[in-house]
Structures are given as structure tokens and as C-alpha cells.
Amino acid sequence: MDFAIPRGQVNFERWVGHTTMWSTTLHGIFYYIYWGINNDINGWAKFADWGQVEAINNLAGSISWWFGLALWMTSVNYVRRRWYSVYQSVHMIGFLGYVLFALIHYPGMWASTVPGLLLYAADIALRMCQSSNVTTVTSWRVIGKGNNRAIVLTLPVDEDVEQKPQHDYFVNFPGVSRWHWHPLTCLYPQGQQGQPGGSVTFCMKQKGKWSTAVIDEVINTEHVPVRVNGPIGGDSILCQNYDHLLFVAGGVAAVPLLSVIEDMVKQRNGGGPNATLVPASVCLIWTSREREEFTLLSETIMAAASCGDGWLTIDLIYSGAVTVPAQQPLKGTPQQLQANKLEEEGTAVKNLVEAHPEGKTYFSEANGAVSLSSIPRAAGRCPVSSHSRTNGGCPLRFPGTSALFWDRVRPIQPKALNQWHYMACAIMAFAGGFFGVVLGNSFINEFYTAYPVNSRYWQGGLVIFCTIMVTMVGLPLALVVFPAQFYRYIRSNSKAGRERDAAIMSQGMERTAALLMDETVGFQESGMSLPIKIGRLDLTATLQETVQQQKASSRVGFYCGGPEAMVRTAAMTAWRLNDESKGAYLHFHRATHEL
């Protein structure tokens, strides 16, 4: 249970917003036109009237519309995708300004605004307490280089947080910005049987100032404070509805698909009733311009693809630039050439180790010669014990990071204790909205009786805004959410609580990362590897082959994640093949959504 909008319903939320803004815009423009063409009305006086002439505050209505326009314009794809921080800031300020001045414009607007805000108020109350908890990065590694970097982060998770594939989290790095929250999809939720808690891993691509600042902070800081909201969504891929699943991913958009594949592998290996929900076969086609992104593959997935039963097929396609070094004429005897080669490789290895002392360099021996078998990646582990080494024997703290002064580092805490807690929070939000409306209207009636003049009416709208907002959020926060979270915080401060959190922190490390060789990616200890092809993905040929291989009666689920152009092309190709072919029908779904 969650009060947040799932990813699949984002378009519904957008169109509700568009409809609201179109109706507001037409309402304002038609009044402006009427005032302008009517010679008996002073149009400017009407526009600038702050409730001095009539009970309706026209100027406040215009200000509300302007806030809505700012929110609307910054929500379009062009602005949102390029200046996400601007969009997020304007979204918060614009929403408050739109509602506030709408109620000042006409206090009776509460009847149309409050019902839609009740669940939002309950969600705000839950998020306020959850986001006040502070955690930290327990391990990380950087893949790629230059402006094409991506970072893999691992955070500890409390045992009471239910983790599912495709869960989304909103994360905030106070060292970068206290106000900006960005969504990340979990790569691999992880927990060890018999151990408390677990961890969650994210992969974030460098894109813009915020992600660049986060990567630099994690690399250059021993302990990084993180605030988290979530999880949200999860389990949007209904595997049991299909006989065959085809996953096509581009770049780091493979993250949600990898979490689903690993979950299916675990269900299939575990047996029981869940094993019957897994489709008969799964195929993952992953194309990327960065070779190192293929190291996101887990050992569990690679073992399923390498076992030879044909259930899981993985094709890795590198579509980036391929540089071919110029061939220089070689001189000398074979013994001299071999000695020169070993000397050059030894020098290269030494330079790489010196350049990346925090990383790892892997080698393999062939015919007695040591050769470089993978590029070292910047990586780090930030173990957090029950007592910090840098804080005088006290638990690790980040003073001033939490809004409620809960500055001690803990694993990610749950939003609510259970489903009954969610229900109680929703009930209190509805009760708070009711009490806020009663209090606000009671004041308005008394106020209008004492001051029966239009110039005072706008103050009644301001009062009803304050009473509704405070009671809708304050009642569930004070009576339901805060007491539970405060109890958890006090309990975690005990000796047993600290030891429990320390045990979770010590587990919160990313699993062994795959190694990247020239033409393969694999794991050194197990000897498993998958080949990396070089070229471009022919999506049409791939889908045609899938349709021909599967029976006409087969149910094929086609999930595509990647850049918007890639997803649209995949959708159009699937629809065209469904019209032309008599083979298996491709049920197309988006695996990634733009925010």
C-alpha cells in the first residue's frame, strides 16, 4: 500500500494537471476579454481589485493563475529534462502559490481542492518523518570515465522495509542540496537469510550538475549523508501473464529489468508455488555505448544464462566507438619483442595502480606472461560500525542534516509500520481535512459578521488555507506517524538497537562486481562469462525472429527500456509486426518512464 502515484499512472496525473490548467486558463482569459470589450466596465480596475469592490478577489485569482502557468510551463519535457532542479523547485513553490491565492480569490474553492489533497497530505506526513532519518553510502564504485561516468551506490535497509523488483526511491544528498530529491530505481534489493535487514543498490548515470556533484562527493568523502523516501511502486512486470519475455534495454535503463530477471531466477530456483509463475523462457538484449555498464550483471543472472538449459538468453551488444590502434613496424628478434611487450605491460599496470589506489586491478596469467585483463574501476567501501572512528566513540552522526534532529546514521527506515498504519494515517488525514474546513468556515462566518465589507473577505480565504493545510498534514503527523517513528528512533539508540543497526550496516556492501575483459564480461572465481558483441542492434530483425520462433498461440511480453527515441521505435515496430505477421503477438510495455 502506498499513497504515491505508480509509474504506470504518471500519464494520468499529467493529463489531470493539463485539464486543470486549461480550465483555469480559459476561465481567466474569458474574463479578461469580457472586461476589455465591455465599455461599461473599467477593465483595469477589475483586474487590480484586491477584493475592495467585490467579494471575489480578482488580483489574487490572476496571481494564482500565474503560479499555475509557471508550474505548467516548467513541466513540459523540454524544460523538465534539461533543468530538472528548476522544474522541481518551481513545482513546489507553484503548487503552494496556486492553491493559496485560489482560496484568497474565492474561499469556496476548498470544495474542489481539499478532496484531491487528502491522500497527498497523508503521504506528506509519512514522507516528512521517513526523510528525517539519515543513512549513508556503505559501498560504491564508478564505471565509465569522463562525462560518461555512472556510479553504483549501496545503502543499508532496515529489515522492516519490504523490497521488491523495480522499486523506486527518492534520494537526497544534503551535502549537494538539501532541497532537491531525485528518483532512482533499485538495481538489486538484497538480504541475507537469517540476518537482520539488507541493502539496496542503485546505479546513477552522470547527467547534469546534480549527478556530477553527487559522484564527486561520494568519491572524495569518507562518509556521505543520504536521506531517502520510498520505496514506491514495484512489480509492474506481470511475468505470470506470458509464456515468453523479451527484454530490450539501452544503457543503464537495464537496471529495472535486471532486478526483475534476478527475482525470476530466485523464484525458479527456489521452487514452490512461485516457480510456476515464471515464464517458460526469457531473453535479454542489452545494448550500451559503455562496456563497463555490462558489469552491472549479477552472478545470479550470469549463472542462469550459463547453465545451458536455454531458459535465460542474454545478448550483450557494445555500440560505442571502437578505436583501432595504428600498426607500427616491429623490429628485433621474437625474444626481444616479447621482452618489450612484457616491459610495456608492466609499466602500464604500474601506472594504473598508482592512478587508482582505491580501485582494484585484476590480472591473468597466460604462458607465464602477466597481462592486463580488466580496466581498474574507482571503488570504495565505507564501513559504518556501531562506533565511529572519527567521533570519539559515539555513533556516526551528521549534525544538522535531519529536519527533526535525528542525525544518527541508521539503515533506511520504513514509511509505515504495516498496512494498518497506512490506513490510520489516511483516516487522520481525512479527519484533519474535515476539522480544517469546519474551523476555517467557522472563522469566516464570525469574521464576515464582524466585518461585513468586501475588503476583508480575502483574509477569510487565507485563514481557511492555513487551517486546512495544517490540520490535514498535522493531525496524521502528530497522532500517527511521528509517535511511531520517534519510538523506533529511541529504540535504535539502545545498546541492542545500535548493535542491530551495525550488523545491518556491515552487510550493506555491493556484491562482487563482474570483471570486464576485452570481449567478455564475467566472474573470475566461478569462471562464468558472457561474450560482448560489437555493432548496432537491429531491432526489427530481433522482433521478427522472436515472432517466428514462438508459436502463434504464445503470449509474448515485450518490455523495452532506454532513451525515449528507442522506446518509441520499439513500440512502433512491435505494433507494425503485430499487424503484418500471423505469428506470436507482441504485448509491448514500457520498462522506463521519463520524469
Buried (B, 14 or more C-beta within 10 A) or exposed (E): EBBBBBBEEEEEEEEEBEEBBEEBBEEBEEBEEEBEEEEEEEBEEBBEBBBBBEBBBBBBBBBBBBBBBBBBBBBEEEBBBEBBBEBBBBBEEBBEBBBBBBBBBBBEBBEEBBEEBBBBBBBBBBBBBBBBBBBBBBBBBBBBEEEBBBBBBBBBBBBBBEBBBBBBBBBBBBBBBEEBBBBBBBBBBBBEEEEBBBBBBBBBBBBBEBBBBBBBBBBEBEBBBBBBBBBBBBEBBEBEEBBBBBBBBBBBBBBBBBBBBBBBBBBBEEEEEBEEEBBEBBBBBBBBEBBBBBBBBBBBBBBBBBEEEEBBEBBBBBBEEEEEEEEEEEEEEEEEEEEEEBEEBEEEBEEBEEEBEEBBBEEEEEEEEEBBBBBBBBBBBBEBEBEBEEEEEEBBBBEEBBEBEBBBBBBBBBBBBEEEBBBBBBBBBBBBBBBBBEBBBEBBEEBBEEEEEBEBBBBBBBBBBBBBBBBBBBBBBBBBBBEBBEEBBEEBBEEEBBEBBBBBBBBBBBBEBBBBBEEBBBBBEEEBBBEBEEEEBEBBEBBBEBBEBBEEEBBBBBBBBBEEEBBEBBBEBBEEBBEEBEBBBBBBBBBBBEE
